[in-house]
Amino acid sequence: MKYIVSYEKPNNHYIDIEYIIDNVDADTLQVQLPAWRPGRYELANFAKNVQKWEASDEKGNVLFSKKIKKDLWEVTAGKANQIHIKYNYFANEINAGSSYLDSKQLYVNGINCFLYVPERINEECELELKIPTNYKIASGLKETRKHQFLCADFHELVDCPFIASDSLQNHNFNECGVKFHLWFQGECKPDWKQLETDFRKFAHAQIQAFGEFPVKEYHFLFQILTYETYHGVEHTNSTVISLGPSYSVMLKEGRYNNLLGVSSHELYHTWNVKQIRPIEMHPYDYTQENYTVMGYLDEGVTTYFGDKFLLTSRVFDWKEYTKTFDNLLEKHYNNFGVNNYSVAQSSFDTWLDGYVAGTPGRKGSIYTEGALIAFMTDVFILKCTNNQKSLSDVMKLLYTNYAKNGVGVSDQDYKNVVEQVAGQSYDEIYNNYIHGAVDYTEKLKESLAYIGCELKIEPSSKHNEAALGFTVNYEFSKCLIESVYPDSVAEANGLSINDEVIAVNGVKVNNDLTAWTNYFKNEEITLSVKRELGVIERITLSTSDVVYFKKYSIVKKGDESENFKAWSK
């Protein structure tokens, strides 16, 4: 199998790909474009970006081919021993999981655009890039000659994204016997000394927790953009992270803590998901959905430890860490779907509506709810073992006993290992919070109290959110109702999600709804709203003593207790 990647007019954003299949021994051959990408558990439609597609034999004779599914083609091979498929791919989206081409870079996530023969997925692959000779390449791929690479199989090929450019900035360091590469593409002024200091700390802490690192080298590929963005995708020996705006990336008061947060998160994925993988995804099937209820482990535990390792390695202080925890609390309590779907159900249904809110009040977040459950599980194990064991021991066992033996982890396996480490039944958390929709509050309070902290609940500082029962989002200068609190004044008076608020008491709203509702807080408030069908209505709301939306935070109750020290070591 060989792939040749080239392009002629980069500003048209079309990548040209030639896929060469050797040793053809069948009359017909089916070739597949992946239907989804690992790290994002929803169906994609990469095939929509293919403009031209033609198959020929080794002599250049065109072979009959037809599309039989949205991302599956069939080629009539005849007597051909070798098939060449030439096609192109429109690469004009830039995030951590996409592909992009312009005059400054070629950025490819192979899972988007490389075809494969399903029954030959485990065969060795070659990749050749026909790109400017002065281009550097940031990737975890194994280079055999300049701009040429060899992969053990299709899985490795598509699990090693690359950025090719003459403007890449690079810095390397060694930690715990592992060579780490930091690659920056885009407008950015990296502070290498600060980056290395912080990355060494959390990388060292994570490696120590597992006892080893699964790979010898690891690449952080940063796509730094000029606008607001935040996204990361994990791979076996690399990660792609898109972050912006450029001027804020290295600022402590800007996006630098976000850079550290997403980098720690993605590094933890090197063990959790890339090694410790749900049994339903072992191996990956790129042709269809890989349903699993284990998003609470894949993304929830990773979110929890990604942040926690920044605290325990002293990259973050307590104040910086609590911002991340408080953010989880805000997201959890302001998502009314947690009352209906468990995190396990929400995991299964990511394949239906992905990572958007979807139908209001239906599901929770595998990241948010999973991280809070991971915290409660961590404390549960500490309590059961007199602070001798923790969730970190569970993850190490899953890595040692399952991942390293090439075995996937089931939902029941996870429960069994937690109980093995804790020495007690995990039923309460497992049944009520992983597979149930029981309110987290009392369990969170109990868990926080164990480490000498408390859950602080205060009224929201935003008047319209706290006392009227709705939140808004500004999109293209429109003030849109984002959520309506169940049984609130807003719901009782007929306010709906996606209503556009045009005016408050006759005054036009200009991205300042909160200011005007605060101004009129001692009066009746009449909102002029535009409905989805274009009808404008007036809705009158009166504030009450009920505070619907609240602010959630964790605070230490005093000096650090022995339990806190055990949790944060």
C-alpha positions as CSV (number, residue, x, y, z in Angstrom):
1,M,0.0,0.0,0.0
2,K,1.3,3.4,-0.9
3,Y,0.0,7.0,-0.6
4,I,1.4,9.9,-2.6
5,V,0.2,13.3,-1.5
6,S,0.8,16.4,-3.6
7,Y,-0.9,19.6,-4.7
8,E,-0.8,22.2,-7.5
9,K,-2.8,25.3,-6.4
10,P,-2.6,25.5,-2.6
11,N,-5.0,28.4,-2.4
12,N,-7.7,26.2,-4.0
13,H,-7.3,24.0,-0.9
14,Y,-7.4,20.7,-2.9
15,I,-5.0,18.0,-1.8
16,D,-4.2,15.5,-4.6
17,I,-3.9,11.9,-3.4
18,E,-2.8,8.8,-5.2
19,Y,-3.5,5.5,-3.5
20,I,-1.6,2.5,-4.9
21,I,-2.8,-1.0,-4.0
22,D,-0.5,-3.9,-4.8
23,N,-1.1,-7.6,-5.1
24,V,-4.7,-7.4,-6.2
25,D,-6.1,-10.9,-6.6
26,A,-9.9,-10.3,-6.9
27,D,-12.2,-9.3,-9.7
28,T,-13.6,-6.5,-7.6
29,L,-12.2,-4.5,-4.8
30,Q,-13.9,-2.2,-2.2
31,V,-12.2,0.8,-0.8
32,Q,-13.4,2.8,2.2
33,L,-13.0,6.3,3.4
34,P,-13.3,6.5,7.2
35,A,-16.8,7.3,8.5
36,W,-15.5,8.9,11.7
37,R,-12.3,9.8,13.5
38,P,-11.1,8.5,16.9
39,G,-11.2,11.2,19.5
40,R,-14.6,12.4,18.3
41,Y,-17.3,9.8,18.7
42,E,-19.8,11.0,16.1
43,L,-20.2,10.1,12.4
44,A,-18.5,12.4,10.0
45,N,-19.0,12.9,6.3
46,F,-15.4,13.2,5.0
47,A,-16.5,11.9,1.6
48,K,-18.3,15.1,0.9
49,N,-14.9,16.8,0.4
50,V,-13.9,14.5,-2.4
51,Q,-14.3,16.2,-5.8
52,K,-12.5,13.9,-8.3
53,W,-12.1,10.1,-8.1
54,E,-10.7,7.7,-10.7
55,A,-9.2,4.2,-10.7
56,S,-6.8,2.7,-13.2
57,D,-4.5,-0.3,-13.5
58,E,-0.7,-0.3,-13.4
59,K,-0.6,0.6,-17.2
60,G,-2.8,3.6,-16.8
61,N,-6.0,2.0,-18.2
62,V,-9.1,3.3,-16.5
63,L,-11.0,0.8,-14.5
64,F,-14.8,0.9,-13.9
65,S,-15.7,2.0,-10.5
66,K,-18.8,3.1,-8.7
67,K,-19.8,4.5,-5.3
68,I,-22.0,2.1,-3.3
69,K,-22.3,4.0,0.0
70,K,-21.6,7.5,1.0
71,D,-17.9,6.7,1.7
72,L,-17.4,3.3,0.0
73,W,-16.4,2.7,-3.6
74,E,-16.1,-0.5,-5.6
75,V,-13.5,-1.0,-8.4
76,T,-13.7,-3.7,-11.1
77,A,-10.2,-4.9,-11.1
78,G,-10.3,-7.3,-14.0
79,K,-6.8,-8.7,-14.5
80,A,-5.1,-5.8,-12.9
81,N,-2.4,-6.7,-10.4
82,Q,-2.1,-3.1,-9.1
83,I,-4.7,-0.5,-8.8
84,H,-4.0,3.3,-8.7
85,I,-6.8,5.5,-7.3
86,K,-6.3,9.2,-7.9
87,Y,-8.6,11.6,-6.0
88,N,-8.6,14.9,-4.4
89,Y,-9.7,16.2,-1.0
90,F,-10.9,19.7,-0.2
91,A,-8.9,20.7,2.9
92,N,-10.2,24.1,4.0
93,E,-11.0,23.6,7.7
94,I,-8.5,24.1,10.4
95,N,-9.0,22.7,13.9
96,A,-7.3,19.9,15.8
97,G,-9.0,17.1,13.9
98,S,-9.3,18.5,10.3
99,S,-7.0,18.9,7.3
100,Y,-6.0,22.2,5.7
101,L,-3.9,23.4,2.8
102,D,-2.8,26.9,1.8
103,S,0.4,28.5,0.5
104,K,1.9,28.4,4.0
105,Q,1.3,24.9,5.1
106,L,0.0,21.4,4.4
107,Y,-1.8,20.0,7.4
108,V,-3.3,16.5,7.2
109,N,-5.2,14.3,9.5
110,G,-5.1,11.1,7.5
111,I,-8.3,9.8,9.0
112,N,-10.1,12.5,7.0
113,C,-8.8,11.7,3.6
114,F,-6.9,8.4,3.2
115,L,-8.7,5.5,1.6
116,Y,-8.1,1.9,2.7
117,V,-9.1,-1.7,1.8
118,P,-10.9,-2.9,5.0
119,E,-9.7,-6.5,4.8
120,R,-6.1,-5.3,4.3
121,I,-6.1,-2.7,7.0
122,N,-3.2,-4.3,8.9
123,E,-0.8,-4.2,6.0
124,E,2.3,-2.0,5.9
125,C,1.8,1.5,4.3
126,E,4.2,3.9,2.6
127,L,3.6,7.7,2.5
128,E,5.3,10.1,0.1
129,L,4.8,13.9,0.3
130,K,5.6,15.9,-2.8
131,I,6.0,19.2,-1.2
132,P,8.6,22.0,-1.2
133,T,12.1,20.7,-0.3
134,N,12.5,23.4,2.4
135,Y,9.4,22.3,4.3
136,K,9.9,20.8,7.8
137,I,7.4,18.2,9.0
138,A,6.0,18.0,12.4
139,S,4.6,14.5,13.0
140,G,5.1,11.2,14.9
141,L,5.6,9.4,11.6
142,K,8.7,7.4,11.0
143,E,10.7,9.1,8.2
144,T,12.7,6.7,6.0
145,R,13.9,9.3,3.5
146,K,13.2,13.0,3.1
147,H,9.5,13.5,3.0
148,Q,8.9,9.7,2.9
149,F,7.5,7.6,5.7
150,L,6.8,4.0,6.6
151,C,3.8,2.9,8.7
152,A,3.2,-0.5,10.3
153,D,-0.5,-0.4,9.1
154,F,-3.4,1.9,8.2
155,H,-4.1,2.5,11.9
156,E,-0.6,4.0,12.4
157,L,-0.9,6.0,9.2
158,V,-4.1,7.8,10.2
159,D,-3.0,8.1,13.8
160,C,-0.1,10.3,12.9
161,P,-1.3,13.7,11.7
162,F,1.4,16.0,10.2
163,I,2.0,19.7,9.6
164,A,4.4,20.5,6.7
165,S,5.6,24.1,6.5
166,D,8.7,26.3,6.3
167,S,7.5,28.4,9.2
168,L,7.3,25.7,11.9
169,Q,8.9,26.6,15.2
170,N,10.3,23.6,17.2
171,H,11.8,22.9,20.6
172,N,12.8,19.5,22.1
173,F,13.5,18.2,25.6
174,N,14.0,14.9,27.3
175,E,12.0,13.8,30.4
176,C,12.0,10.4,32.1
177,G,13.8,9.0,29.1
178,V,11.2,10.3,26.6
179,K,12.0,12.8,23.9
180,F,9.2,15.5,23.7
181,H,8.8,17.7,20.7
182,L,7.0,21.1,20.8
183,W,5.9,22.3,17.3
184,F,4.2,25.6,16.7
185,Q,2.6,26.6,13.4
186,G,1.1,30.0,13.0
187,E,1.6,33.5,14.4
188,C,3.1,32.9,17.8
189,K,6.1,33.8,20.0
190,P,6.7,30.8,22.2
191,D,8.6,31.2,25.5
192,W,10.6,28.0,25.2
193,K,12.0,28.2,28.7
194,Q,8.6,28.6,30.4
195,L,7.0,26.0,28.2
196,E,9.7,23.4,28.9
197,T,9.6,24.1,32.6
198,D,5.9,23.6,32.8
199,F,5.6,20.7,30.4
200,R,8.4,18.8,32.2
201,K,6.5,19.0,35.4
202,F,3.2,17.6,34.3
203,A,4.8,15.0,31.9
204,H,7.1,13.8,34.8
205,A,4.1,13.5,37.1
206,Q,2.0,11.5,34.7
207,I,4.8,9.1,33.7
208,Q,5.6,8.5,37.4
209,A,1.9,7.7,38.0
210,F,1.9,4.9,35.4
211,G,5.5,3.8,35.8
212,E,6.3,4.2,32.2
213,F,5.4,6.0,28.9
214,P,3.9,3.9,26.1
215,V,6.1,5.5,23.4
216,K,9.7,6.6,23.0
217,E,9.0,10.0,21.5
218,Y,6.0,12.4,21.7
219,H,5.0,15.3,19.6
220,F,2.8,18.3,20.6
221,L,1.6,19.9,17.3
222,F,0.1,23.4,18.0
223,Q,-1.9,25.2,15.3
224,I,-1.9,28.7,16.7
225,L,-4.7,30.8,15.1
226,T,-5.4,34.5,15.2
227,Y,-8.9,34.1,16.5
228,E,-10.6,32.6,19.6
229,T,-10.4,28.8,19.5
230,Y,-9.6,25.9,21.8
231,H,-9.5,22.2,20.7
232,G,-7.3,19.2,21.1
233,V,-7.2,15.7,19.6
234,E,-5.2,12.7,21.0
235,H,-3.0,10.3,19.0
236,T,-0.7,7.4,20.1
237,N,2.5,9.4,20.0
238,S,1.3,12.9,19.3
239,T,-1.5,15.4,19.7
240,V,-2.8,18.3,17.6
241,I,-4.0,21.3,19.6
242,S,-5.5,24.4,18.0
243,L,-5.5,27.5,20.2
244,G,-6.0,31.3,19.7
245,P,-5.9,34.2,19.5
246,S,-2.2,34.3,18.9
247,Y,-1.5,37.3,21.1
248,S,-3.0,35.6,24.1
249,V,-1.4,32.1,23.9
250,M,1.7,32.8,26.1
251,L,-0.1,35.2,28.5
252,K,-0.9,33.9,32.0
253,E,-3.9,36.2,32.1
254,G,-4.8,35.0,28.6
255,R,-4.8,31.5,27.1
256,Y,-1.6,30.1,28.5
257,N,-3.4,28.2,31.3
258,N,-5.7,26.8,28.6
259,L,-2.6,25.7,26.6
260,L,-1.4,23.9,29.7
261,G,-4.8,22.4,30.4
262,V,-5.4,21.0,27.0
263,S,-1.8,19.7,26.7
264,S,-2.0,17.9,30.0
265,H,-5.4,16.4,29.0
266,E,-4.1,15.2,25.7
267,L,-0.9,13.8,27.1
268,Y,-3.0,11.7,29.6
269,H,-4.9,10.3,26.6
270,T,-1.6,8.6,25.6
271,W,-2.5,6.0,28.3
272,N,-6.2,6.5,28.6
273,V,-8.0,5.8,25.2
274,K,-4.9,5.3,23.1
275,Q,-3.9,2.3,25.3
276,I,-6.7,1.8,27.8
277,R,-9.5,1.5,25.3
278,P,-13.2,0.5,25.6
279,I,-13.6,-3.0,24.4
280,E,-16.1,-1.8,21.8
281,M,-13.3,0.1,20.1
282,H,-10.7,-2.6,20.3
283,P,-9.8,-2.4,17.4
284,Y,-11.3,0.7,15.9
285,D,-13.8,0.0,13.1
286,Y,-13.7,3.1,10.9
287,T,-16.7,2.0,8.7
288,Q,-19.4,2.7,11.3
289,E,-20.3,3.8,14.8
290,N,-18.3,2.2,17.7
291,Y,-21.0,2.6,20.4
292,T,-19.8,2.6,24.0
293,V,-21.1,3.8,27.4
294,M,-17.6,4.5,28.6
295,G,-17.2,8.1,27.8
296,Y,-17.0,8.7,31.5
297,L,-13.7,6.8,31.4
298,D,-12.4,8.0,28.0
299,E,-13.0,11.7,28.5
300,G,-14.2,12.1,32.1
301,V,-11.3,10.5,33.8
302,T,-8.9,12.2,31.4
303,T,-10.5,15.6,32.0
304,Y,-10.1,15.1,35.8
305,F,-6.5,13.9,35.7
306,G,-5.5,16.4,33.0
307,D,-6.3,19.2,35.5
308,K,-5.3,17.4,38.7
309,F,-1.8,16.7,37.4
310,L,-1.3,20.4,36.8
311,L,-2.0,20.9,40.5
312,T,0.0,17.9,41.9
313,S,3.0,18.8,39.7
314,R,2.8,22.4,41.0
315,V,2.2,23.9,37.5
316,F,-1.1,25.2,38.8
317,D,-1.6,26.6,42.3
318,W,-4.8,26.0,44.2
319,K,-6.5,29.1,42.9
320,E,-5.7,28.2,39.3
321,Y,-6.9,24.6,39.9
322,T,-10.2,25.6,41.5
323,K,-11.0,27.7,38.4
324,T,-11.0,24.4,36.4
325,F,-13.1,22.6,39.0
326,D,-15.6,25.5,39.4
327,N,-16.0,25.5,35.6
328,L,-17.0,21.8,35.7
329,L,-19.5,22.6,38.4
330,E,-21.0,25.5,36.5
331,K,-21.4,23.4,33.4
332,H,-22.9,20.5,35.3
333,Y,-25.5,22.4,37.2
334,N,-26.5,24.6,34.2
335,N,-27.1,21.6,32.0
336,F,-30.6,20.3,32.7
337,G,-30.0,17.2,30.7
338,V,-28.2,15.6,33.7
339,N,-31.6,15.1,35.2
340,N,-32.7,12.9,32.3
341,Y,-29.7,11.1,30.9
342,S,-26.9,9.3,32.8
343,V,-23.3,9.9,31.7
344,A,-23.3,6.4,30.3
345,Q,-26.4,7.1,28.1
346,S,-24.9,10.4,27.1
347,S,-21.7,8.6,26.0
348,F,-23.7,6.2,23.8
349,D,-25.6,9.0,22.2
350,T,-22.6,11.2,21.2
351,W,-22.9,9.3,17.9
352,L,-26.4,10.8,17.4
353,D,-25.8,14.5,17.9
354,G,-22.1,14.7,18.7
355,Y,-20.7,17.5,20.8
356,V,-23.5,20.1,20.4
357,A,-26.2,20.6,23.0
358,G,-28.7,18.8,20.8
359,T,-32.3,18.5,22.0
360,P,-32.7,20.8,25.1
361,G,-32.5,19.0,28.4
362,R,-31.7,15.6,27.0
363,K,-28.1,14.6,27.8
364,G,-25.1,15.5,29.8
365,S,-21.4,15.9,28.9
366,I,-19.0,12.9,29.1
367,Y,-16.2,15.4,29.9
368,T,-18.0,17.3,32.7
369,E,-20.1,14.6,34.4
370,G,-17.3,12.1,33.8
371,A,-14.7,14.3,35.5
372,L,-16.9,15.0,38.6
373,I,-17.6,11.2,38.9
374,A,-13.9,10.6,38.6
375,F,-13.3,13.0,41.5
376,M,-15.9,11.3,43.6
377,T,-14.4,7.9,42.7
378,D,-10.9,9.1,43.6
379,V,-12.1,10.2,47.1
380,F,-14.1,7.0,47.5
381,I,-11.0,4.9,47.0
382,L,-8.9,7.1,49.3
383,K,-11.6,6.7,52.1
384,C,-11.8,3.0,51.6
385,T,-8.0,2.5,51.8
386,N,-7.1,5.0,54.5
387,N,-5.4,7.2,51.8
388,Q,-3.2,4.3,50.6
389,K,-4.8,3.9,47.2
390,S,-6.5,6.2,44.7
391,L,-8.1,6.3,41.2
392,S,-4.5,6.6,39.9
393,D,-4.0,3.0,41.0
394,V,-7.0,1.9,39.1
395,M,-5.7,3.5,35.9
396,K,-2.3,1.9,36.4
397,L,-3.9,-1.5,36.7
398,L,-6.1,-1.0,33.6
399,Y,-2.9,0.0,31.7
400,T,-0.8,-2.9,33.0
401,N,-3.4,-5.7,33.0
402,Y,-5.5,-4.8,30.0
403,A,-3.8,-2.3,27.6
404,K,-0.4,-3.9,27.7
405,N,-2.0,-7.3,27.0
406,G,-3.9,-5.9,24.0
407,V,-7.2,-6.3,25.8
408,G,-10.1,-3.8,25.7
409,V,-11.8,-2.6,28.9
410,S,-15.5,-3.1,29.4
411,D,-17.8,-1.1,31.7
412,Q,-18.0,-4.1,34.1
413,D,-14.2,-4.4,34.0
414,Y,-13.8,-0.8,35.2
415,K,-16.2,-1.4,38.1
416,N,-14.4,-4.6,39.0
417,V,-11.0,-2.9,39.1
418,V,-12.3,0.0,41.2
419,E,-13.7,-2.5,43.7
420,Q,-10.4,-4.5,43.6
421,V,-8.4,-1.4,44.6
422,A,-11.0,0.0,47.0
423,G,-11.8,-3.3,48.7
424,Q,-15.4,-2.3,48.8
425,S,-18.5,-2.2,46.6
426,Y,-18.6,0.6,44.0
427,D,-22.4,0.1,43.5
428,E,-23.5,3.5,44.9
429,I,-21.4,5.7,42.5
430,Y,-21.7,3.1,39.6
431,N,-25.5,2.8,39.8
432,N,-26.5,6.3,40.9
433,Y,-24.1,8.5,38.9
434,I,-22.5,6.5,36.0
435,H,-25.7,4.6,35.1
436,G,-28.2,6.8,36.9
437,A,-29.3,10.5,36.9
438,V,-29.2,11.0,40.7
439,D,-28.4,14.6,41.8
440,Y,-24.7,14.9,42.4
441,T,-24.9,17.6,45.2
442,E,-24.8,15.5,48.3
443,K,-22.1,13.1,47.0
444,L,-20.0,16.1,45.9
445,K,-20.4,17.7,49.3
446,E,-19.4,14.5,51.1
447,S,-16.4,14.0,48.8
448,L,-15.2,17.6,49.2
449,A,-15.6,17.5,52.9
450,Y,-13.3,14.5,53.1
451,I,-10.4,16.5,51.6
452,G,-11.2,19.6,53.8
453,C,-13.2,21.6,51.2
454,E,-16.8,22.6,50.8
455,L,-19.2,23.3,48.0
456,K,-20.1,26.9,48.0
457,I,-23.4,27.8,46.3
458,E,-24.3,31.5,45.7
459,P,-26.8,33.4,43.6
460,S,-25.5,34.1,40.1
461,S,-24.2,37.7,39.6
462,K,-26.2,38.0,36.4
463,H,-29.6,39.4,37.1
464,N,-31.5,37.9,34.2
465,E,-30.0,34.4,34.8
466,A,-30.5,34.4,38.5
467,A,-34.0,35.9,38.9
468,L,-35.7,35.4,35.6
469,G,-34.7,31.9,34.7
470,F,-33.0,32.1,31.3
471,T,-29.5,32.6,29.8
472,V,-28.6,34.1,26.5
473,N,-25.9,33.8,23.8
474,Y,-24.9,36.5,21.4
475,E,-24.5,35.4,17.8
476,F,-23.8,37.8,15.0
477,S,-25.2,40.7,17.1
478,K,-28.3,38.7,17.9
479,C,-29.3,38.1,21.5
480,L,-30.7,34.5,21.5
481,I,-32.2,32.6,24.4
482,E,-29.8,29.8,25.1
483,S,-31.5,28.0,28.0
484,V,-34.7,28.3,30.1
485,Y,-34.6,27.0,33.7
486,P,-37.3,24.4,34.3
487,D,-40.4,25.8,36.2
488,S,-39.0,29.3,36.2
489,V,-40.7,32.6,35.6
490,A,-39.3,32.6,32.1
491,E,-40.8,29.2,31.3
492,A,-44.1,29.9,32.9
493,N,-44.5,33.0,30.7
494,G,-43.7,31.3,27.5
495,L,-40.1,32.2,26.8
496,S,-38.4,29.6,24.5
497,I,-35.0,28.5,23.5
498,N,-33.8,30.3,20.3
499,D,-36.1,33.3,20.9
500,E,-34.3,36.4,19.8
501,V,-34.5,39.2,22.4
502,I,-34.9,42.5,20.5
503,A,-35.8,45.0,23.2
504,V,-36.3,45.4,27.0
505,N,-39.1,47.7,28.1
506,G,-38.9,49.3,24.6
507,V,-35.1,49.7,24.6
508,K,-33.2,48.0,21.8
509,V,-30.7,45.4,23.0
510,N,-27.2,45.8,21.7
511,N,-25.2,42.9,23.3
512,D,-26.1,44.4,26.7
513,L,-29.2,42.5,27.9
514,T,-27.9,41.9,31.4
515,A,-27.2,45.6,31.9
516,W,-30.8,46.5,30.9
517,T,-32.4,43.8,33.0
518,N,-30.3,45.0,35.9
519,Y,-31.4,48.6,35.2
520,F,-35.1,47.6,35.3
521,K,-34.7,45.0,38.1
522,N,-37.2,46.8,40.4
523,E,-39.9,47.0,37.6
524,E,-41.8,44.7,35.4
525,I,-39.7,43.6,32.5
526,T,-41.2,43.3,29.1
527,L,-39.1,41.5,26.5
528,S,-39.8,42.0,22.8
529,V,-38.8,38.7,21.2
530,K,-38.7,37.4,17.7
531,R,-39.8,33.8,17.4
532,E,-38.3,31.3,15.0
533,L,-41.2,31.7,12.6
534,G,-40.5,35.5,12.4
535,V,-43.4,36.6,14.7
536,I,-42.6,39.3,17.2
537,E,-44.2,38.9,20.7
538,R,-44.0,40.8,24.0
539,I,-43.4,38.7,27.1
540,T,-43.7,40.3,30.5
541,L,-41.6,38.9,33.4
542,S,-41.6,39.8,37.1
543,T,-38.6,38.9,39.3
544,S,-39.2,36.8,42.4
545,D,-37.3,35.8,45.5
546,V,-36.4,32.6,43.8
547,V,-32.8,32.4,42.5
548,Y,-32.8,30.0,39.6
549,F,-29.2,30.0,38.4
550,K,-26.4,29.9,40.9
551,K,-22.7,30.2,41.2
552,Y,-20.8,27.1,42.3
553,S,-17.3,26.9,43.7
554,I,-15.1,24.9,46.0
555,V,-13.2,26.4,48.9
556,K,-10.8,25.1,51.5
557,K,-12.3,25.2,55.0
558,G,-9.0,25.7,56.8
559,D,-5.4,24.5,56.7
560,E,-4.6,21.6,54.5
561,S,-5.7,18.3,56.2
562,E,-3.9,15.0,55.9
563,N,-6.7,13.8,53.6
564,F,-6.1,16.8,51.3
565,K,-2.4,16.1,51.2
566,A,-3.1,12.5,50.3
567,W,-5.4,13.5,47.6
568,S,-3.2,16.2,46.1
569,K,0.2,14.5,46.3
